Amino acid sequence: MRGDKFIKLIEEKFNILETTREHEEQLTILVDRNDLPAVVKYIYYDIGAYLTSMIGNDERSINKNYALYYVLSVEGSKLPNDPIIPNEEKCFITVKTLIPPKEMTYPSVTPYVPACVWYEREVYDMFGLVAEGLPDKRRLMLSDDWPNDLFPLRKDAMDYRFRPEITNPENEPEFTFNEPDGDLINIPLGPMHIRNEEPGHFRLFCDGDTIVDADYRLFYIHRGMEKLAENRMNYDQMGFLAERICGICGYAHSIACIEAAERAGGIEIPQRAQALRIVCSEIERLHSLLLNIGLACEATGNYTAFMHIFKIREYTMQLAQLVTGGRKTYGNVIIGGLRRDMTGNEIKQSLETLANIEIQVNEIWDAIMDDKRQVKRWKGVGVLDQQIARDFSPVGPNMRGSGIMRDYRIDHPYDFYKKIEFTPSIGEGGDVFARIYVRYQDLKSSIHIIRQCFELMPSGNLSIKANVNIQAGKYAMGYVEAPRGDTTHWIMQGGSQKVYRWRARASTYANWPSLRYQLRGNSVADAALIVCSLDPCFSCTERVIITDIKNKESKILTEKDLKAICRKKD
């Protein structure tokens, strides 16, 4: 079966305590924690894999231990001189290890596989598990004044209603940025900055106008969604919550979350629903890519191109309305299929809208390419070196712009993608221009894919009545090639058909760690453009919590409340 060949290779070098298969292409091996770094390194570099996700879990009620899961996509390195792994052999191998509660430490994998660094920092924040040898032990997700002995994702750590004491701003501990040696200028950018739609604190360490190094801090609006869902929601409710992770690629999160549950439960949805899920995913890709290309023009002062691109983007919203009934593709996914079908007339109108989008995309791209000043502004800026990309496992256009062909629609085809023919785009040079070029080619591919779905989509039911009955302790992963790269959701089933552990890894999470290398050697004037070319998604919410620091009372303001406050202001 798929993956067995690689398991034999691993067994020749290491002692595997147990092997399990969660899905046709998803396997897990249990190893001693002292073997963990060597096993992950062997799969990553010697067999040829990329890090998909890493999950910490409190399994004391299951096996009396904490557990770590390093999920690796075995697809080959994709570098020019390395062996190619055929599509029919590609799989996911998860390396699992157990950690006794009395010890709470494990050897860090990061010194051997740099892509693990953010995951291992997060596991300390959430569970208190210490990675011995981790080069960067700073907090990643929790606020600076979060209590040192409180770890939110431990099962016995805290009541859902508990709110830690709030520290007055003047008493908050100072976050330490990694500043290089030398007489350098320290330029802060954010957390709130006119070029950032969302909060993120960047520190640029400069020699004159040249960026020598950079550091950054995010998670200013961490929302604790994983904790919110555990033991409380059913899977349809989780899909609705997963859509709220992002205002741009929320459909990708919803599909990944729901398909993780469907894989764990062995649920096969109708072909028509598979096709329409792909149509919605590609519509989401269209409006997301147009947004980023437009912002890359606006960041360099090309407001004319920006406005034209946003006019085209409006047609993609109309397309979404034809398919789902709403200008966004949200609220349509359920376990077992979709809520809403399309009529023949709606399909006809969609094809006409697609033709209009295709014409206008090509016209605006030709106009942008004729603008030598615009092209010069993008070329040679913010280069992501191919070896850095190999070490840090970035995803999507950020990776493919560096000449490495990674795309889950091809490497691990799912749903109706198995029937679709297309070639993912790839760039050269790893600079801002290469990433923008990949996104333009992705636009053309999406239009081609949507047309094929309408042509090949069979008639029939749009959903099945799914009886979700997943064995407690069983886990599985759902994944989607979102506009920014692969998005993955990992779930473990608990008792009473509720989720025990939910891990959502957005594509931007995989793209952040290598950003500092893209900033190095560029001018300060290019910093905002480089961050923009990453197409970052920090986090989105329509709600805000207002806390009175005197009486420590909190109040949630809804969108309606916020608008009312805004209108009252002179």
C-alpha positions as CSV (number, residue, x, y, z in Angstrom):
1,M,0.0,0.0,0.0
2,R,1.0,3.6,-0.4
3,G,3.8,4.6,2.0
4,D,4.9,1.1,2.9
5,K,8.0,1.5,0.8
6,F,9.1,4.5,2.9
7,I,8.2,2.8,6.2
8,K,10.6,-0.1,5.3
9,L,13.4,2.4,4.7
10,I,12.8,4.0,8.1
11,E,12.7,0.6,9.8
12,E,16.2,-0.2,8.4
13,K,17.7,2.7,10.3
14,F,15.4,3.3,13.4
15,N,13.3,1.4,15.8
16,I,9.6,2.0,15.1
17,L,7.5,1.1,18.1
18,E,4.1,1.1,16.2
19,T,2.8,1.8,12.7
20,T,-0.9,2.8,12.0
21,R,-2.7,3.9,8.9
22,E,-5.4,6.6,9.4
23,H,-6.3,7.0,5.7
24,E,-5.2,5.6,2.4
25,E,-2.3,8.0,2.2
26,Q,-1.9,9.0,5.9
27,L,0.4,6.8,8.1
28,T,1.7,7.3,11.6
29,I,4.9,5.8,13.2
30,L,5.5,5.9,16.9
31,V,9.1,6.4,17.9
32,D,11.0,6.9,21.1
33,R,11.4,10.7,21.8
34,N,15.2,10.4,21.8
35,D,15.0,9.2,18.2
36,L,12.6,12.0,17.2
37,P,15.1,14.5,15.6
38,A,17.0,11.9,13.7
39,V,13.8,10.2,12.3
40,V,12.2,13.5,11.2
41,K,15.5,14.7,9.7
42,Y,15.9,11.4,7.8
43,I,12.4,11.6,6.3
44,Y,12.7,15.3,5.5
45,Y,16.1,15.4,3.8
46,D,17.0,11.8,2.9
47,I,13.7,10.4,1.7
48,G,12.5,13.8,0.6
49,A,9.6,15.5,2.5
50,Y,8.3,18.9,3.6
51,L,6.8,19.7,7.0
52,T,3.0,20.0,6.8
53,S,2.2,20.6,10.4
54,M,3.1,19.7,14.0
55,I,0.6,19.1,16.7
56,G,0.9,18.9,20.4
57,N,-1.7,17.0,22.4
58,D,-2.6,16.4,26.0
59,E,-3.3,12.6,25.9
60,R,-3.0,11.9,29.7
61,S,-6.6,10.7,29.8
62,I,-5.9,8.3,26.8
63,N,-2.4,7.0,27.4
64,K,-1.1,8.9,30.4
65,N,1.3,11.0,28.3
66,Y,1.6,14.1,26.2
67,A,2.1,13.5,22.5
68,L,3.7,15.3,19.6
69,Y,2.8,14.6,15.9
70,Y,5.2,15.9,13.2
71,V,3.3,15.6,9.9
72,L,5.5,15.2,6.8
73,S,4.4,15.4,3.2
74,V,6.6,12.8,1.4
75,E,6.7,14.2,-2.1
76,G,10.5,14.6,-2.8
77,S,12.6,17.7,-2.4
78,K,11.7,19.0,-5.9
79,L,15.2,20.4,-6.2
80,P,16.9,19.9,-9.6
81,N,19.4,17.1,-8.7
82,D,17.3,15.2,-6.2
83,P,15.3,12.0,-6.9
84,I,11.6,12.4,-8.0
85,I,8.9,10.6,-6.1
86,P,6.1,9.5,-8.5
87,N,2.6,10.8,-7.7
88,E,1.2,7.4,-6.9
89,E,3.8,6.9,-4.1
90,K,3.4,10.3,-2.4
91,C,1.9,10.2,1.1
92,F,1.8,11.8,4.5
93,I,4.0,10.2,7.3
94,T,3.4,11.4,10.8
95,V,6.1,10.9,13.3
96,K,4.6,10.6,16.8
97,T,6.3,10.5,20.2
98,L,5.1,10.4,23.7
99,I,6.3,12.6,26.6
100,P,5.8,11.6,30.3
101,P,4.1,14.3,32.3
102,K,6.8,14.1,35.0
103,E,9.5,15.1,32.5
104,M,7.9,17.5,30.1
105,T,11.0,17.7,27.8
106,Y,11.9,16.4,24.4
107,P,14.9,16.9,22.1
108,S,14.3,19.8,19.6
109,V,14.0,18.9,15.9
110,T,14.6,22.5,14.9
111,P,18.5,22.4,14.8
112,Y,18.1,19.6,12.2
113,V,15.0,20.8,10.4
114,P,14.6,24.6,10.7
115,A,10.9,24.4,9.6
116,C,10.0,23.2,13.0
117,V,10.9,26.3,14.9
118,W,7.5,28.1,15.2
119,Y,5.7,24.8,16.0
120,E,8.0,23.9,18.9
121,R,7.7,27.5,20.3
122,E,3.9,27.2,20.1
123,V,3.9,23.8,21.8
124,Y,5.6,25.4,24.8
125,D,3.0,28.2,24.9
126,M,0.1,25.9,24.8
127,F,1.3,22.8,26.7
128,G,4.5,23.7,28.6
129,L,6.5,21.1,26.7
130,V,10.1,22.2,26.5
131,A,12.2,21.5,23.4
132,E,15.7,20.9,24.6
133,G,18.2,22.6,22.2
134,L,15.6,24.9,20.5
135,P,17.5,27.9,19.3
136,D,14.6,30.4,19.9
137,K,12.7,29.8,23.1
138,R,10.7,33.0,23.1
139,R,7.0,33.0,23.4
140,L,5.2,32.8,20.1
141,M,1.4,33.2,20.6
142,L,0.5,34.2,24.1
143,S,0.6,37.8,25.2
144,D,3.6,39.1,27.2
145,D,1.7,39.3,30.5
146,W,0.1,35.8,30.2
147,P,0.8,33.8,33.5
148,N,4.0,31.7,33.2
149,D,2.4,28.6,34.7
150,L,-0.9,28.6,32.7
151,F,-0.9,26.5,29.5
152,P,-4.3,26.9,27.7
153,L,-4.5,23.6,25.8
154,R,-3.8,21.3,28.7
155,K,-7.1,19.5,29.4
156,D,-7.0,20.4,33.1
157,A,-5.4,23.9,32.7
158,M,-8.2,26.3,32.9
159,D,-11.9,26.8,33.0
160,Y,-13.3,28.1,29.7
161,R,-14.7,31.1,31.5
162,F,-11.4,32.0,33.3
163,R,-9.7,35.3,32.3
164,P,-6.2,35.9,33.7
165,E,-5.5,39.0,35.6
166,I,-4.8,42.0,33.3
167,T,-1.5,43.7,33.7
168,N,-1.4,47.5,33.4
169,P,0.5,48.6,30.3
170,E,3.3,50.2,32.3
171,N,4.0,46.9,34.1
172,E,3.9,44.6,31.0
173,P,7.2,42.7,30.4
174,E,9.2,43.8,27.5
175,F,9.3,41.4,24.5
176,T,12.9,40.7,23.4
177,F,13.6,41.1,19.7
178,N,16.6,39.2,18.3
179,E,18.9,42.1,17.4
180,P,22.2,41.4,15.5
181,D,25.5,42.7,16.8
182,G,26.9,46.0,15.4
183,D,26.0,49.7,15.4
184,L,22.7,49.4,13.5
185,I,19.6,51.5,13.3
186,N,16.6,49.8,14.8
187,I,13.4,50.7,12.9
188,P,10.0,49.5,14.3
189,L,7.2,48.8,11.9
190,G,3.8,48.3,13.6
191,P,2.0,46.7,15.4
192,M,-0.3,49.2,13.9
193,H,1.0,50.7,10.6
194,I,-0.6,52.4,7.7
195,R,0.7,49.6,5.3
196,N,-0.6,46.8,7.5
197,E,-4.3,45.9,7.4
198,E,-3.7,43.8,10.5
199,P,-1.4,44.1,13.5
200,G,2.1,42.8,13.3
201,H,5.3,44.2,14.9
202,F,8.3,44.2,12.6
203,R,11.8,45.3,13.7
204,L,14.2,46.2,10.8
205,F,17.9,46.3,11.8
206,C,19.5,48.6,9.2
207,D,22.9,49.9,8.2
208,G,21.8,53.1,6.6
209,D,18.9,52.2,4.3
210,T,19.9,48.6,4.0
211,I,18.2,45.9,6.0
212,V,20.8,43.7,7.7
213,D,18.3,41.5,9.6
214,A,14.7,41.5,10.8
215,D,12.6,40.1,13.5
216,Y,8.8,40.2,14.0
217,R,6.1,39.4,16.4
218,L,2.5,38.5,15.5
219,F,-0.6,36.9,17.2
220,Y,-1.9,40.2,18.6
221,I,-5.4,38.9,18.0
222,H,-5.0,35.2,18.9
223,R,-8.6,34.0,19.4
224,G,-8.3,30.6,20.9
225,M,-10.6,28.9,18.4
226,E,-9.1,25.5,18.9
227,K,-9.9,25.6,22.6
228,L,-13.4,26.9,21.8
229,A,-14.3,23.9,19.7
230,E,-12.9,21.1,21.8
231,N,-15.6,19.0,23.5
232,R,-18.2,21.6,22.8
233,M,-19.1,21.6,19.0
234,N,-20.2,19.1,16.5
235,Y,-18.4,19.0,13.1
236,D,-21.0,21.2,11.2
237,Q,-20.6,23.8,13.9
238,M,-16.8,23.5,13.6
239,G,-16.9,24.1,9.9
240,F,-18.9,27.3,10.4
241,L,-16.3,28.4,13.0
242,A,-13.4,27.4,10.8
243,E,-14.7,29.8,8.1
244,R,-14.2,32.6,10.6
245,I,-10.4,32.0,10.8
246,C,-9.9,34.2,7.7
247,G,-12.0,36.8,5.8
248,I,-10.3,35.9,2.5
249,C,-9.7,32.1,2.5
250,G,-12.3,31.0,5.0
251,Y,-13.8,28.5,2.6
252,A,-10.4,26.7,2.4
253,H,-10.5,26.4,6.2
254,S,-14.0,25.1,6.2
255,I,-13.3,22.5,3.6
256,A,-10.1,21.3,5.3
257,C,-11.9,21.0,8.7
258,I,-14.9,19.2,7.3
259,E,-12.9,16.8,5.1
260,A,-10.7,15.9,8.1
261,A,-13.9,14.7,9.9
262,E,-15.1,13.0,6.7
263,R,-11.8,11.1,6.3
264,A,-11.9,10.0,9.9
265,G,-15.4,8.8,9.5
266,G,-14.8,7.2,6.1
267,I,-17.5,9.4,4.5
268,E,-17.5,9.7,0.6
269,I,-19.5,12.7,-0.6
270,P,-21.4,12.8,-4.0
271,Q,-19.3,13.7,-7.1
272,R,-21.5,16.8,-7.8
273,A,-20.7,18.1,-4.3
274,Q,-17.0,17.4,-4.9
275,A,-17.1,19.4,-8.1
276,L,-18.9,22.4,-6.6
277,R,-16.5,22.4,-3.6
278,I,-13.7,22.8,-6.1
279,V,-15.6,25.5,-8.0
280,C,-16.0,27.5,-4.7
281,S,-12.3,26.9,-3.8
282,E,-11.2,28.3,-7.2
283,I,-13.5,31.3,-7.0
284,E,-11.9,32.0,-3.6
285,R,-8.5,31.8,-5.2
286,L,-9.6,34.2,-8.0
287,H,-10.6,37.0,-5.6
288,S,-7.7,36.4,-3.2
289,L,-5.0,36.5,-5.9
290,L,-6.6,39.6,-7.5
291,L,-6.5,41.3,-4.1
292,N,-2.8,40.6,-3.6
293,I,-1.8,41.6,-7.2
294,G,-3.7,44.8,-6.7
295,L,-2.1,45.6,-3.4
296,A,1.4,44.9,-4.9
297,C,0.6,47.6,-7.4
298,E,-0.8,50.0,-4.8
299,A,2.2,49.5,-2.6
300,T,4.4,50.9,-5.3
301,G,2.1,53.8,-6.1
302,N,0.4,52.3,-9.2
303,Y,-3.2,53.2,-8.1
304,T,-4.6,53.0,-11.6
305,A,-3.7,49.3,-11.9
306,F,-5.0,48.8,-8.3
307,M,-8.4,50.3,-9.1
308,H,-8.7,48.3,-12.4
309,I,-7.9,45.0,-10.6
310,F,-10.4,45.7,-7.9
311,K,-13.0,46.3,-10.6
312,I,-12.3,42.8,-12.0
313,R,-12.4,41.4,-8.5
314,E,-16.0,42.6,-8.2
315,Y,-16.9,40.1,-11.0
316,T,-15.5,37.2,-8.9
317,M,-17.8,38.3,-6.1
318,Q,-20.7,38.1,-8.6
319,L,-19.5,34.7,-9.6
320,A,-19.6,33.6,-6.0
321,Q,-23.2,34.8,-5.7
322,L,-24.2,32.7,-8.7
323,V,-22.7,29.6,-7.1
324,T,-23.5,30.0,-3.5
325,G,-26.2,32.7,-3.2
326,G,-23.8,35.0,-1.3
327,R,-20.9,37.3,-2.4
328,K,-18.6,35.1,-0.3
329,T,-18.6,31.4,-0.6
330,Y,-19.3,30.9,3.1
331,G,-22.0,28.9,4.9
332,N,-22.4,26.3,2.2
333,V,-20.3,23.3,3.5
334,I,-21.8,20.6,5.6
335,I,-20.6,17.1,6.6
336,G,-21.6,14.9,3.6
337,G,-21.7,17.6,0.9
338,L,-23.1,21.1,0.3
339,R,-26.3,23.0,1.2
340,R,-26.9,24.7,-2.2
341,D,-27.0,23.4,-5.8
342,M,-26.8,25.4,-9.0
343,T,-29.4,25.7,-11.7
344,G,-28.5,25.4,-15.4
345,N,-29.1,29.1,-15.9
346,E,-26.7,29.9,-13.1
347,I,-24.1,27.8,-14.7
348,K,-24.6,29.5,-18.0
349,Q,-24.3,33.0,-16.4
350,S,-21.2,31.8,-14.5
351,L,-19.5,30.8,-17.7
352,E,-20.2,34.2,-19.2
353,T,-18.8,35.9,-16.2
354,L,-15.7,33.8,-16.3
355,A,-15.1,34.8,-20.0
356,N,-15.4,38.4,-19.0
357,I,-12.9,37.9,-16.1
358,E,-10.5,36.2,-18.3
359,I,-10.5,39.0,-20.9
360,Q,-10.0,41.7,-18.4
361,V,-7.3,39.8,-16.4
362,N,-5.2,39.4,-19.6
363,E,-5.7,43.1,-20.5
364,I,-4.6,44.5,-17.2
365,W,-1.7,42.1,-17.0
366,D,-0.4,43.2,-20.4
367,A,-0.8,46.8,-19.3
368,I,1.2,46.2,-16.1
369,M,4.0,44.4,-18.1
370,D,4.2,47.4,-20.4
371,D,4.9,49.6,-17.4
372,K,8.7,49.2,-17.1
373,R,8.8,51.2,-13.9
374,Q,6.4,48.8,-12.3
375,V,8.2,45.7,-13.4
376,K,11.6,47.2,-12.3
377,R,10.1,47.9,-8.9
378,W,9.3,44.2,-8.4
379,K,12.4,42.5,-9.9
380,G,15.3,41.5,-7.8
381,V,13.5,42.5,-4.6
382,G,12.8,40.2,-1.6
383,V,14.5,37.1,-2.9
384,L,13.6,33.8,-1.2
385,D,16.7,31.6,-1.8
386,Q,15.8,28.1,-3.0
387,Q,17.8,26.4,-0.1
388,I,16.1,28.6,2.5
389,A,12.8,27.6,1.0
390,R,13.8,23.9,1.2
391,D,14.8,24.3,4.9
392,F,11.7,26.2,6.0
393,S,8.8,24.5,4.1
394,P,7.0,27.7,2.9
395,V,3.9,27.1,0.7
396,G,1.9,28.3,-2.3
397,P,3.1,31.1,-4.6
398,N,5.8,32.0,-2.0
399,M,7.4,28.6,-2.6
400,R,6.7,28.2,-6.3
401,G,8.1,31.6,-7.0
402,S,11.5,30.1,-5.9
403,G,11.2,27.4,-8.5
404,I,10.0,24.6,-6.3
405,M,6.8,23.0,-7.6
406,R,4.7,22.3,-4.5
407,D,0.9,22.2,-4.9
408,Y,-1.4,19.8,-3.0
409,R,-3.8,19.8,-6.0
410,I,-1.1,17.9,-7.8
411,D,1.0,16.2,-5.1
412,H,-2.0,15.0,-3.1
413,P,-5.0,15.4,-5.4
414,Y,-8.3,15.4,-3.5
415,D,-12.0,15.4,-4.4
416,F,-12.7,16.4,-8.0
417,Y,-9.1,17.5,-8.6
418,K,-8.4,13.9,-9.5
419,K,-10.5,14.4,-12.7
420,I,-9.1,17.9,-13.6
421,E,-6.2,18.5,-15.9
422,F,-4.0,21.6,-15.3
423,T,-0.4,22.5,-14.7
424,P,0.5,24.6,-11.6
425,S,2.5,27.7,-12.3
426,I,6.1,28.1,-11.2
427,G,8.4,31.1,-11.2
428,E,12.1,31.8,-11.4
429,G,14.4,33.9,-9.2
430,G,12.3,33.9,-6.0
431,D,11.8,37.7,-6.0
432,V,8.6,39.7,-5.7
433,F,8.1,39.6,-9.5
434,A,8.3,35.8,-9.5
435,R,5.6,35.5,-6.8
436,I,3.3,38.0,-8.6
437,Y,3.9,36.1,-11.9
438,V,2.9,32.8,-10.2
439,R,-0.3,34.4,-8.9
440,Y,-1.2,35.7,-12.4
441,Q,-0.7,32.2,-13.9
442,D,-2.8,30.8,-11.0
443,L,-5.6,33.1,-12.0
444,K,-5.6,31.6,-15.5
445,S,-5.5,28.1,-14.1
446,S,-8.4,28.7,-11.8
447,I,-10.6,29.9,-14.7
448,H,-9.6,26.7,-16.6
449,I,-10.4,24.5,-13.6
450,I,-13.8,26.0,-13.0
451,R,-14.8,25.5,-16.7
452,Q,-13.7,21.8,-16.5
453,C,-15.8,21.3,-13.3
454,F,-18.9,22.7,-15.0
455,E,-18.3,20.5,-18.0
456,L,-17.6,17.3,-16.1
457,M,-19.9,17.8,-13.1
458,P,-22.5,14.9,-13.0
459,S,-26.1,15.4,-12.0
460,G,-27.4,13.8,-8.8
461,N,-27.5,14.5,-5.1
462,L,-25.6,17.3,-3.6
463,S,-25.2,15.7,-0.2
464,I,-25.7,12.4,1.7
465,K,-27.1,12.0,5.1
466,A,-23.9,11.3,6.9
467,N,-23.9,9.4,10.1
468,V,-20.8,10.7,11.8
469,N,-19.7,8.0,14.1
470,I,-16.0,8.2,14.6
471,Q,-14.2,6.0,17.0
472,A,-12.8,7.9,20.1
473,G,-9.1,8.5,19.7
474,K,-9.1,8.2,15.9
475,Y,-7.5,11.2,14.1
476,A,-7.1,12.4,10.5
477,M,-6.0,15.4,8.5
478,G,-7.9,17.4,5.9
479,Y,-6.0,19.7,3.5
480,V,-6.6,22.2,0.8
481,E,-4.4,24.1,-1.6
482,A,-5.6,27.5,-0.6
483,P,-4.7,30.7,-2.5
484,R,-1.7,31.3,-0.2
485,G,-0.6,27.6,-0.1
486,D,-1.8,24.5,1.6
487,T,-4.0,24.8,4.7
488,T,-4.3,21.8,6.9
489,H,-6.7,20.8,9.7
490,W,-6.0,17.9,12.0
491,I,-8.6,16.5,14.3
492,M,-8.7,13.8,17.0
493,Q,-12.1,12.4,18.0
494,G,-13.1,12.4,21.7
495,G,-16.1,10.9,23.4
496,S,-19.8,11.7,22.7
497,Q,-18.9,12.4,19.0
498,K,-17.1,15.7,19.9
499,V,-13.6,16.7,18.9
500,Y,-10.8,16.0,21.4
501,R,-8.1,18.1,19.7
502,W,-8.3,20.4,16.7
503,R,-5.3,21.9,15.1
504,A,-5.7,24.4,12.2
505,R,-2.6,25.4,10.4
506,A,-3.1,28.3,8.0
507,S,-0.8,28.7,5.0
508,T,0.6,32.0,6.2
509,Y,1.8,30.3,9.4
510,A,4.2,28.3,7.2
511,N,5.3,31.3,5.3
512,W,6.3,33.7,8.1
513,P,9.5,32.0,9.5
514,S,11.5,32.5,6.2
515,L,10.4,36.1,5.8
516,R,13.5,37.5,7.6
517,Y,15.7,36.0,4.9
518,Q,13.7,37.7,2.2
519,L,14.1,41.1,3.9
520,R,17.9,40.9,4.3
521,G,19.9,43.0,1.9
522,N,16.9,45.1,0.7
523,S,16.2,48.7,1.4
524,V,13.8,50.0,4.0
525,A,11.6,51.3,1.2
526,D,11.0,47.8,-0.1
527,A,10.1,46.3,3.3
528,A,6.3,46.9,3.0
529,L,6.3,45.5,-0.6
530,I,8.2,42.4,0.5
531,V,5.8,41.7,3.3
532,C,2.9,42.3,0.8
533,S,4.4,39.8,-1.7
534,L,4.1,37.1,1.0
535,D,0.3,37.7,0.8
536,P,0.1,37.5,4.6
537,C,-3.0,36.9,6.5
538,F,-2.6,37.9,10.1
539,S,-6.1,37.2,11.5
540,C,-9.5,38.7,11.0
541,T,-12.5,39.3,13.2
542,E,-15.6,41.4,13.1
543,R,-15.7,41.6,16.9
544,V,-13.6,43.4,19.4
545,I,-13.4,42.9,23.2
546,I,-13.2,46.1,25.2
547,T,-11.8,45.7,28.7
548,D,-12.0,48.4,31.4
549,I,-8.6,48.1,33.2
550,K,-10.1,49.8,36.3
551,N,-12.9,47.5,37.0
552,K,-11.6,44.6,34.8
553,E,-15.0,44.2,33.1
554,S,-15.1,43.1,29.5
555,K,-17.7,43.8,26.8
556,I,-17.9,42.3,23.3
557,L,-18.8,44.9,20.7
558,T,-20.4,43.5,17.5
559,E,-20.1,44.9,14.0
560,K,-23.4,46.8,14.6
561,D,-22.0,48.4,17.8
562,L,-18.8,49.4,16.1
563,K,-20.6,51.1,13.2
564,A,-22.9,53.0,15.7
565,I,-19.8,54.3,17.6
566,C,-18.2,55.3,14.3
567,R,-21.2,57.2,13.1
568,K,-21.5,59.1,16.4
569,K,-17.9,60.4,16.1
570,D,-17.6,63.9,14.6
